[in-house]
Amino acid sequence: MTMRRKSRSMLNRIPDDALPEAELEVLACVHQQGEVDAASIRERLNSFRPMTHASVVTLLRRLEDKSLVTKRKGERGKAFIYSATQEPGTTYRQVIGRLLERVFGGSKLTLVSSLYETKAPTEDELAQLKELVDHLHGKNREGEKK
């Protein structure tokens, strides 16, 4: 039996069980805001994904069914307050992975350069970016030694 090598693009492919776009955007909004109600999510997403209140609630219910968010009764009225059940890393990786493939054709360098051409980094961000590059360079060297 011969094993076929997977191409680089297949290895970086978004998993089939990834969240649908709308759910992913709602979850990213919950991560960004910490604790949030459906009305605030709708307002925040309105500029690029206009939805009815019922649609936002439906997406939140789906995320709750998948154990990605929890809800508690708000202090006033009937509104529930939603919060994420896990760290945002997985959500952000899915968002960026999709953006990378669809918009930048898989080119990480083009994505990063476009980001910094859009808005120049501060000195602090440049220092942090240099640390990240140094860290990644060190990890690559370790991988070469193995």
C-alpha positions in Angstrom: 0.0 0.0 0.0 1.5 3.3 -1.0 0.9 6.5 1.0 0.3 9.6 -1.0 1.8 12.8 0.4 -0.7 15.5 1.1 -0.1 18.7 -0.6 0.6 21.8 1.5 -2.8 23.3 0.6 -4.6 20.1 1.8 -2.7 20.3 5.1 -3.8 23.9 5.7 -7.4 23.2 4.6 -10.2 24.4 6.9 -11.8 21.3 8.5 -15.2 20.2 7.1 -16.8 20.6 10.6 -15.8 24.3 10.8 -18.6 26.6 11.8 -20.8 28.2 9.1 -19.8 31.9 8.4 -22.7 33.5 10.3 -22.1 31.3 13.4 -18.4 32.1 13.3 -19.0 35.8 13.1 -21.4 35.8 16.0 -19.0 33.7 18.1 -16.1 36.1 17.2 -18.3 38.9 18.4 -19.0 37.2 21.7 -15.3 36.7 22.2 -14.6 40.3 21.4 -17.2 41.6 23.8 -16.9 39.1 26.7 -20.5 39.1 27.9 -23.0 40.3 25.4 -26.7 40.3 24.6 -28.2 39.5 21.2 -29.1 43.1 20.4 -25.5 44.2 20.9 -24.3 41.4 18.6 -26.8 42.4 15.9 -25.7 46.1 16.2 -22.0 45.2 16.0 -22.4 42.9 12.9 -25.0 45.1 11.1 -22.4 47.0 8.9 -21.3 43.8 7.2 -23.9 41.1 8.0 -27.4 42.7 8.6 -29.6 40.2 10.5 -32.9 40.3 12.3 -32.9 39.9 16.1 -34.5 36.4 15.6 -31.6 35.3 13.3 -29.0 36.4 15.9 -30.9 34.5 18.6 -31.1 31.4 16.4 -27.3 31.5 15.7 -26.7 31.9 19.5 -28.9 28.9 20.2 -26.9 26.8 17.7 -23.7 27.9 19.3 -25.1 27.0 22.7 -26.2 23.6 21.3 -22.6 23.1 20.3 -21.4 24.1 23.8 -19.5 27.1 22.4 -21.5 29.7 24.3 -23.5 29.8 27.5 -26.3 32.1 28.5 -27.6 33.6 31.7 -30.6 35.7 32.5 -29.8 39.4 32.2 -30.4 41.8 35.1 -33.3 43.6 33.3 -36.0 42.5 30.9 -36.1 39.2 29.0 -32.6 39.5 27.5 -30.0 36.8 28.0 -26.3 37.5 28.3 -24.0 35.2 26.3 -20.4 34.3 26.9 -18.0 32.0 25.2 -17.1 28.7 26.8 -13.5 28.5 25.5 -10.6 30.7 24.6 -10.9 32.7 21.3 -7.9 31.1 19.6 -9.8 28.4 17.7 -12.4 30.9 16.5 -9.8 33.4 15.4 -7.8 30.8 13.6 -10.9 29.7 11.6 -11.7 33.3 10.7 -8.1 34.0 9.6 -7.8 30.7 7.8 -10.8 31.4 5.7 -9.7 34.9 5.0 -6.2 33.7 4.1 -7.5 31.2 1.6 -10.4 33.2 0.0 -8.8 36.6 -0.2 -5.1 36.1 -0.2 -4.8 32.8 -2.0 -3.1 31.2 0.9 -0.2 33.7 1.0 0.5 34.6 4.6 3.1 37.2 3.7 0.5 39.0 1.5 -2.0 39.0 4.3 0.5 40.4 6.8 1.9 43.0 4.5 -1.6 44.1 3.5 -2.5 44.5 7.1 0.4 46.8 7.8 0.0 48.7 4.6 -3.6 49.5 5.6 -2.6 50.9 9.0 1.1 51.4 9.9 2.2 49.6 13.0 3.2 51.5 16.2 6.7 51.1 17.5 5.4 48.8 20.2 3.6 46.6 17.6 6.8 46.5 15.6 8.8 45.4 18.6 6.2 42.7 19.3 6.3 41.6 15.7 10.1 41.3 15.8 9.8 39.1 18.9 7.3 36.9 17.1 9.5 36.6 14.0 12.5 35.8 16.2 10.4 33.2 18.1 9.2 31.6 14.8 12.8 31.7 13.4 14.0 29.8 16.5 11.2 27.2 16.1 12.2 26.6 12.5 15.8 26.0 13.5 14.7 23.5 16.1 12.6 21.7 13.5 15.6 21.5 11.1 17.8 19.8 13.8 15.3 17.0 14.3 
